[in-house]
Amino acid sequence: MSTAPRLTALDALHRSLGATMTDFAGWDMPLRYASERDEHNAVRTRAGLFDLSHMGEITVTGPEAAAFLSFALVGNIATVGNGRARYTMIVQEDGGIVDDLIVYRLGETEYMVVANAGNAQIVLDALTGRVGGFDAEVRDDRDAYALLAVQGPESPAIMKAVTDADLDGLKYYAGLPGTVAGVPALIARTGYTGEDGFELFVAPEHAEQLWRALTEAGAPHGLIPCGLSCRDTLRLEAGMPLYGHELTTALTPFDAGLGRVVKFEKEGDFVGREALTAAAERAETAPPRKLVGLIAEGRRVPRAGFPVVADGKVIGEVTSGAPSPTLGKPIAMAYVDAAFAAPGTEGVGVDIRGTHEPYEVVALPFYKRQK
């Protein structure tokens, strides 16, 4: 028996704006409001407003919270400064990626782990199962937060109109408590679009007030509401991985080209250390397939799962693909054999329903914003 999708605090507002809704990871979420190309371009050139309340917030507190998270995750959480954030991963004992995460340090002994919507329960269960023996507590705070994001080059100007928080002093991958349009919020400067921007963690009952205030403040700057569809093309252009596509339990961080997030030098054991040590050694001696960018020479769009080919042989697989509004061509991320991973490698194509379409191999990301 299927269960009804969960609704965010902004559900009625999205519908009043004419959003096309879709079931995403058990949530009813806005896919687009009008044109996903217009929404994508707004974030690249002006600003977009997103509802990301489907993300999973898990709070970890206690005297040994940092030590526990350093054991449970691959990163060294003990070195995260107060008010800063860290991109990291949680893996299985065999090194397979369970999820990629952002961990915010909110206080001396308080951290917030933000998991992807589809993995939030799995991550919560894993953390709960690993906390034994540590003086720390794991708390499910998914219902305690709504999450809004303002992304794009105009986002600092829009935010400064509704808060007196020190945004100029707020570094990338940091967060600070503040008041935004009269609403208490954790203001974070992270993002998943390749642009500057802010995430605002607020109580669900304040979400609509904040959305309307941001919409009003953003109007002179060209801000528009944006759905999950353009979020996917934005992150693809920025070369950012998506769980279930570039990251899976079948891959270790080293297989995904993200071995840098694994901190072997931290004190004590951590879940997956032995398997990841072996994976790191394997990556040195027998390089795994590498994640590369592919740009189409024609107009046909590659999709996840399509084979990448060269010399009549399958050399890899597309993980994400879409038309790129910024480049004006179809693009894809794919894992390919190391011998074909160098930018400019000739003779590489994608098998699109039996036809080998030519593609250019490029380094990621496809798009990088001007600082």
C-alpha positions in Angstrom: 0.0 0.0 0.0 1.5 3.3 -1.0 1.7 6.2 1.5 0.7 9.7 0.6 3.7 12.0 -0.1 4.8 14.4 2.7 4.0 18.1 2.2 6.3 21.0 3.0 5.0 24.0 5.0 4.9 25.8 1.6 2.8 23.3 -0.2 -0.3 25.5 -0.6 1.8 28.5 -1.6 3.5 26.4 -4.4 0.1 25.4 -5.7 -1.2 29.0 -5.6 1.8 29.9 -7.8 0.9 27.3 -10.4 3.8 24.9 -9.7 3.9 21.6 -11.4 4.3 19.2 -8.4 6.1 15.9 -8.4 6.8 13.1 -5.9 10.4 13.3 -4.9 11.9 11.0 -2.2 8.5 10.7 -0.6 7.8 14.4 -0.7 5.4 16.4 -2.9 7.8 19.0 -4.3 7.6 21.8 -7.0 9.3 20.6 -10.2 8.9 23.9 -12.0 6.6 27.0 -11.9 6.7 27.9 -15.5 9.8 27.5 -17.8 12.7 25.5 -16.2 15.0 27.2 -18.7 13.9 30.6 -17.4 14.3 29.4 -13.8 17.8 28.1 -14.6 18.9 31.3 -16.3 17.5 33.4 -13.5 19.8 31.6 -11.0 22.8 32.1 -13.3 22.2 35.8 -14.0 20.0 37.1 -11.1 18.5 34.9 -8.4 16.1 32.1 -7.7 14.2 31.0 -4.6 13.9 27.3 -3.7 12.0 25.3 -1.1 14.4 22.6 0.1 12.4 21.5 3.1 12.6 17.8 2.0 16.3 17.7 3.1 16.9 15.7 6.3 18.2 17.5 9.4 19.7 15.4 12.2 21.0 17.1 15.4 23.9 15.5 17.3 24.7 16.9 20.8 26.8 16.0 23.8 30.4 16.2 25.1 31.6 13.5 22.6 29.5 14.7 19.6 32.6 15.6 17.6 34.4 12.3 18.4 31.3 10.4 17.6 30.8 12.1 14.2 34.5 11.6 13.3 33.9 7.9 14.0 30.6 7.6 12.2 31.6 9.7 9.1 34.7 9.8 6.9 35.7 13.4 7.7 37.5 14.9 10.7 34.6 16.7 12.3 36.7 17.6 15.3 38.5 20.2 13.2 35.3 22.0 12.1 35.3 25.4 13.7 32.2 26.9 15.5 29.9 28.3 12.9 31.6 26.5 10.0 30.3 23.6 7.8 32.0 20.6 6.2 31.1 18.5 3.2 31.6 14.8 4.1 30.2 11.3 3.6 28.8 8.4 5.5 29.9 5.0 4.2 29.2 1.3 4.9 31.8 -0.9 6.5 32.8 -2.0 3.0 33.4 1.7 2.0 30.3 2.0 -0.2 28.8 5.5 0.0 25.5 5.7 2.0 25.1 9.5 1.5 27.0 12.7 1.1 26.3 15.2 3.8 26.9 18.7 5.1 27.7 18.9 8.8 27.3 22.3 10.5 28.8 23.0 13.9 26.2 25.1 15.7 27.9 25.3 19.1 30.6 23.8 21.3 28.9 20.5 21.5 26.1 20.7 18.9 26.2 19.8 15.3 23.6 19.5 12.5 23.9 16.8 9.9 22.0 17.5 6.7 21.2 14.4 4.6 19.7 14.0 1.2 15.9 13.6 1.3 15.9 10.0 -0.1 18.5 8.9 2.4 17.5 10.8 5.5 16.0 7.8 7.3 18.9 5.6 6.3 21.4 8.1 7.6 19.4 8.6 10.9 19.3 4.9 11.4 23.0 4.5 10.7 24.0 7.3 13.1 21.7 6.0 15.8 23.2 2.5 15.4 26.8 3.9 15.6 26.4 6.2 18.7 26.7 3.5 21.3 29.7 4.0 23.6 29.8 7.8 22.9 28.5 10.5 25.3 26.4 11.9 22.5 22.7 12.0 21.4 21.3 11.7 17.9 18.0 13.5 17.3 15.7 13.5 14.3 14.9 17.1 13.6 13.4 16.7 10.2 10.1 18.1 11.4 11.7 21.0 13.2 12.9 22.8 10.1 11.8 24.3 6.8 14.6 25.1 4.4 14.6 27.9 1.9 17.4 28.8 -0.4 18.2 32.0 -2.3 20.8 31.3 -5.1 22.3 33.5 -7.7 24.6 36.6 -8.1 21.9 38.9 -6.7 21.4 36.8 -3.6 23.6 38.9 -1.3 21.8 42.1 -2.2 18.4 40.5 -1.7 19.4 39.1 1.7 20.9 42.4 2.9 17.4 43.9 2.3 15.9 41.6 4.9 18.6 40.9 7.5 21.2 42.9 9.4 23.3 39.7 9.9 27.0 40.0 8.9 26.7 38.5 5.5 30.0 40.0 4.3 31.7 38.1 7.1 29.9 34.8 6.4 32.3 32.7 4.4 31.5 29.9 2.0 30.6 26.7 4.0 29.7 28.6 7.2 26.5 29.4 9.1 25.4 31.9 11.7 22.2 32.5 13.6 20.3 35.6 12.7 16.9 37.2 12.0 15.7 37.3 8.4 12.5 39.3 7.7 11.7 39.1 11.4 12.1 35.3 11.4 14.8 33.5 13.5 17.0 31.5 11.2 20.2 29.7 10.8 21.8 31.5 7.8 24.1 29.2 5.9 26.3 30.0 2.8 26.4 26.8 1.0 24.6 25.8 -2.2 24.1 23.3 -5.0 23.9 25.5 -8.0 27.4 26.7 -8.7 26.4 30.2 -7.7 26.7 32.3 -4.5 23.7 31.9 -2.2 22.2 31.2 1.2 20.2 28.5 2.8 17.8 29.5 5.6 16.8 26.9 8.2 13.6 28.2 10.0 10.7 26.8 11.9 8.0 25.5 9.5 5.5 27.9 10.9 7.7 30.8 9.7 8.3 29.5 6.2 5.5 31.2 4.3 6.3 34.6 6.0 9.9 34.3 5.0 9.1 33.2 1.4 6.8 36.2 0.8 9.4 38.6 2.3 12.2 37.2 0.1 9.9 37.4 -2.9 9.1 41.0 -2.3 12.8 41.9 -1.5 13.9 40.0 -4.6 11.5 41.5 -7.1 13.7 44.5 -8.0 16.6 42.0 -8.5 14.7 39.6 -10.8 14.3 36.8 -8.3 11.8 34.1 -9.3 10.6 30.9 -7.6 12.5 27.8 -8.9 11.8 24.1 -8.8 13.8 20.9 -8.6 14.1 20.5 -12.4 16.4 23.6 -12.8 18.2 22.7 -9.6 19.3 19.5 -11.3 20.6 21.2 -14.5 22.3 23.9 -12.4 24.2 21.3 -10.2 25.0 19.3 -13.4 26.6 22.3 -15.0 28.6 22.9 -11.8 29.8 19.3 -11.8 28.2 18.5 -8.4 27.4 14.9 -7.7 23.8 13.6 -7.0 23.2 10.6 -4.8 21.8 7.7 -6.8 23.6 8.9 -9.9 27.3 9.9 -9.3 27.3 8.4 -5.8 26.0 5.0 -4.7 26.7 2.2 -2.2 28.5 0.4 -5.1 31.2 3.2 -5.1 33.7 4.3 -2.5 34.6 7.9 -2.3 37.9 7.0 -4.1 35.9 5.4 -7.0 33.9 8.7 -7.2 37.0 10.8 -7.3 36.2 12.3 -3.9 38.9 10.5 -1.9 39.9 13.9 -0.5 36.9 13.9 1.9 38.3 10.8 3.6 40.6 11.8 6.5 42.8 8.9 7.5 45.0 11.2 9.7 42.2 11.7 12.2 42.5 10.1 15.6 40.9 6.8 16.3 39.0 4.3 14.2 36.1 5.2 11.9 33.5 3.1 10.1 34.9 1.9 6.8 38.6 2.8 7.5 40.0 -0.6 6.5 38.0 -0.9 3.3 38.8 2.7 2.4 42.5 2.2 3.0 42.4 -0.7 0.5 40.3 1.5 -1.9 42.9 4.3 -1.7 45.7 1.8 -2.5 43.7 0.4 -5.4 43.1 3.8 -6.8 46.9 4.4 -6.9 47.8 1.2 -8.6 44.8 0.5 -10.8 42.9 3.7 -11.3 39.1 3.2 -11.2 36.8 4.7 -13.8 37.0 8.5 -13.6 34.1 10.9 -13.5 34.3 13.2 -16.6 32.2 15.7 -18.4 30.8 15.1 -21.9 29.6 17.7 -24.3 27.4 16.7 -27.2 28.5 17.6 -30.8 24.8 17.0 -31.8 21.4 17.7 -30.2 20.5 14.3 -28.7 20.4 14.2 -24.9 22.2 11.4 -23.0 20.5 10.0 -19.9 21.6 8.1 -16.9 22.6 4.5 -17.7 23.4 5.1 -21.3 26.7 3.4 -22.3 29.8 5.5 -23.2 31.6 3.9 -26.1 34.9 4.1 -28.0 36.4 1.9 -30.7 33.2 -0.2 -30.7 33.6 -1.1 -27.0 31.7 0.1 -23.8 34.2 2.2 -21.8 31.8 3.7 -19.3 28.3 4.8 -18.3 26.5 8.1 -18.2 25.4 9.0 -14.6 23.5 12.3 -15.3 22.6 14.1 -18.6 20.5 17.0 -19.7 20.4 20.0 -22.1 22.6 22.7 -20.7 20.9 26.1 -20.9 24.2 27.9 -20.2 26.2 26.0 -22.9 23.3 25.6 -25.3 24.2 21.9 -25.8 23.4 18.6 -24.2 25.9 17.6 -21.5 26.5 14.6 -19.2 28.6 13.4 -16.4 29.9 9.8 -16.8 32.3 7.3 -15.3 34.8 6.2 -18.0 37.9 4.0 -18.1 40.9 6.0 -17.0 42.5 5.6 -20.5 39.7 7.7 -22.0 39.3 10.3 -19.2 41.8 13.0 -20.4 40.1 16.1 -21.7 40.1 16.1 -25.5 40.2 12.3 -25.9 39.0 11.6 -29.4 36.6 8.9 -30.6 34.3 8.9 -27.5 30.6 8.6 -28.0 27.4 7.8 -26.1 25.1 4.9 -27.3 21.7 6.6 -27.6 19.3 3.9 -28.6 21.7 2.1 -30.8 23.4 5.2 -32.4 26.8 6.2 -31.3 26.6 10.0 -30.9 29.9 11.8 -30.7 30.8 13.6 -27.5 33.8 15.7 -26.4 35.5 14.7 -23.1 36.0 17.7 -20.8 37.1 18.4 -17.3 34.5 19.1 -14.7 32.8 21.5 -13.9 31.2 22.6 -17.2 30.5 26.0 -15.6 32.3 28.0 -13.0 31.0 31.3 -11.8 33.2 34.5 -12.0 34.4 35.4 -8.5 
